[in-house]
Amino acid sequence: MTTIDLGLPGLAGVPTADEPQKAKDYKSDQEVRWCPGCGDYVVLNAVQSFLPTLGLKRENIVFISGIGCSSRFPYYMNTYGMHSIHGRAPAIATGLATARPDLSVWVVTGDGDALSIGGNHLIHTLRRNVNLKILLFNNRIYGLTKGQYSPTSETGKVTKSTPMGSLDHPFNPISLALGAEASFVGRAIDSDRAGLTEVLRQAAEHRGSALVEIYQNCPIFNDGAFDVLKDAGEAEQRLIPLQHGKPIRFGANGEYGVVRAGFGSLDVAKVSEVGEDALVVHDAHAEDPSFAFALSRLSTQDLSHTVTGVFRSVTRPTYDDAARAQVDDAKASRAADLGSLLRGKDTWTVIA
Amino acid sequence: MSTGVDGGAAATGTPRSVTKLDRVVIRFAGDSGDGMQLTGDRFTSEAAAFGNDLSTMPNFPAEIRAPQGTIPGVSSFQVHFADYDILTPGDRPDVLVAMNPAALKANIADLPAGGTLIVNTDEFVKRNLTKVGYAASPLEDDSLAAYQVHQVAMATITQNALADTGLGKKDAERCKNMFALGLLSWMYHRPTEGTERFLREKFAKKPDIAEANVLAFRAGFYYGETTEAFAVTYEVAPAKLAPGTYRQITGNTALAYGIVAAAQQSKLPVLLGTYPITPASDILHELSKHKQFGITTFQAEDEIAGICAALGASYGGALGVTSTSGPGVALKSETIGLGVMTELPLIVIDVQRGGPSTGLPTKTEQADLLQAMYGRNGESPVPIVAPQSPADCFKAALEATQIALTYRTPVLLLSDGAVANGSEPWLVPDVDDLPDLTVEFATEPNSPDGTAFWPYLRDPETLARAWAVPGTAGLQHRIGGLEKADGTGNISYEPDNHDRMVRLRQAKIDGIPVPDLEVDDPTGKARVLVLGWGSSYGPIGAACRRVRKLGHSVAQAHLRNLNPFPANLGAVLRSYDKVVVPEMNLGQLALLLRGKYLVDVVSYTKVAGLPFKAEELQNVLTDIVKGVDAA
């Protein structure tokens, strides 16, 4: 097996392909069965187009999913894959990534799968910093079970299970991930292929857990949930794209920016009123997650200010690398002598 | 128990009589902070070093430190050692060591009349007596008249012995368990070097504590030797076991070693994904020490993540293992089902404890059999292997692994609290004799036209599916929890395919060859068969010996494969007038046997959190045998 240093720590140890690849190499022979107009198609195409650029051996890429519409994703990828059980994909992927340093392991999950039934596994995977890329398709609804509210649905949402409006306060997935001290957190919108591809690229290059929230439209049960982020004239007022090292500006002509407010929080201001020097320069590598957390709080339930791009990307030891290092250290320093282990220290002999 | 008195002198000290015994049961009982488990464990090691056969039963509360001096806080350790092969930790102690009034009150009912009682008198003060409901001290009235009572001020003597060490009074008093051990070591002529070495190693970083414990241990030994309080000492000769090298081992350690051996013999890395739970945690502790064998231990965020990580590792071509107890199995059941559907190897260790719910965490029970068998949605068969004694856990782990790897299936390994924490001598196997568990992974396309990989094409003999691991070029495929099309493994909702796949998965498990059931019937005339499974092997075996000693014939057989059953099981059941099935549940194996073989077995059950007593089973069996023979 050939292992070439790509200069991408996230993929260190994963063998590279001998031939250039195309998007169609990543399409499986299975018919894609999402509803017409589903945002999942766009994400699938983006991933299939993006993966060839990594130049990895296809057989060393694995997609693990849970349950939900988005979790059918692995069936459509001509890689290895497992469509597992509800909420557990990060845990299964943790075992796989720990056992196999030569694999690039991707988790595909949804808002219900990752944040409701699988919330525990998600936060613990992120705190451990297992070398996994987690794509969280957030459509703010339960699609596969036909339209109940999800843990990211807005309060008051009328659904099949909440005819008088949902009572739940929703999770902000980015805030949650940062609370778990995720080392990489990003967000993209299904309709913005270039933005999505850029976040995916940075996630792939990151060594450790990368959580990518993807706003994804469900045309059947929550159609138009993100239209305000897609409508010309409306979107520019709401979308705040991040670029590391650059002042955070947005608006059709960059007329708005992000400034510091009290107690470490951030706010939105008109550049003409506060001046360019007051704008916050985005630092994705800040050790303290508070800054990225403050960015995540600009986006409220009503999507009034939605930050996209990479909120945080910091380097810290990964669980799977450290676990393998312990095994390697033990192998180097102690003989694996089974007979000696079984005999132990205190034996006695019975003579015939 | 006595086999005659030898009037000779003890080896050292005041001349006194030495009684030769063939077996003795000693129970050390005290407060959970008194170090009774350590004391019992050390005495056991001394017995092992001396070459006795032995069997132990720890019994401790679930609370780490229950209120001091109370009945719920009592912790005990029973050790049975003998000059012949024994099967159980003993029904009742011959000697009870009671470190406080609570320990006395909780255990005295088990001591038969004439038994030896050694009491630490220092704790028999009004406050402690009142705490457990003694109006007057039992040492001062005639309530203990039936026993040979030895009153020893263990704490005081220990403190005096350590007076010159500079150790504080409290620290000195804490060494009194070693005093008790020293006294008992003297009484039973035990070798002492091992314990002194052990103490110096255990407290290597605190040499003053190590020396204090050694001093207390010696003080106990000399106390026996020099005072006139003990007129008799006892000898239990080494047992005549099969030739070979032995060591003492607990069930959890033997099980962990079985997994290490499985890693070596399969040449696969092991990933143990688990979550701490009593009484299974020691398997995690043990395996975490042996990373040099390619073993990764992952302490997950919960039971579900533990088994999921193990399954993920198996998917990647490692041997995935998870360890838990009944409540954990409940949480893991959906993932076991995923293992059944994806047909991946997985070892699920269930160290059973009292249930339902949290139940009795530190006590034993066999009530997870039906959970192991049926506790999942859909038709979800898994093989079940149950070790019958602590040392047998090693072999059972290897057998479970062999089934899991050969048939690509989760396997339930049903241990229990008695097996897990109990210990016995183990004839250490020769590594060269261990089975070869190597696996052949798929490396080439296998479809009929030779162009594709079909993950659900089966070996015609084993019905095991082809197993290709990620990283294998050209064999990319997807698996998952949805029903699979026979052969291709693509998603299929087709009615006939589902019916076929359900039957194929069942047939695969049903077809696993397991050894025929062996029946032990020395006279060949028995009309009654006793059939057990798991940890009741010892008490059932001991009971059968007693019944036979009374002149009756009784046959014994023990199941270690509970799914599939041995092929000859039905024929064996039908060849006896009566089949008795003792279980520490309400008749779960009996239900399976009646359902599968239409044999009306007699179910004898007890769910007390403790192993059966041999005496109890002896009485039950004797009555049944007499009834059948009279009919």
Interface residues (C-beta under 8 A of the other chain):
Chain A: M1 S28 Q30 K57 R58 E59 N60 V62 I64 S65 I67 P74 Y75 M77 N78 T79 Y80 G81 M82 H83 S84 I85 R88 A91 I92 A93 T94 G95 L96 A97 T98 A99 R100 D102 L103 N120 H121 H124 A323 R324 Q326 V327 D329 A330 K331 S333 R334 A335 A336 L338 G339 L341 L342 R343 G344 D346 T347 W348 T349 V350 I351 A352
Chain B: S45 A48 A49 G51 G194 P238 K240 L241 A242 P243 G244 T245 Y246 R247 Q248 I249 Y257 V260 A261 Q264 P269 L271 G273 H290 K291 Q292 F293 G294 I295 T296 F298 A300 E301 D302 I304 A305 C308 A309 A310 L311 G312 A313 S314 Y315 G316 G317 A318 G320 E334 T335 G337 L338 T342 V428 P429 D430 V431 P470 G471 T472 A473 G474 L475 Q476 H477 R478 I479 G480 G481 L482 N490 I491
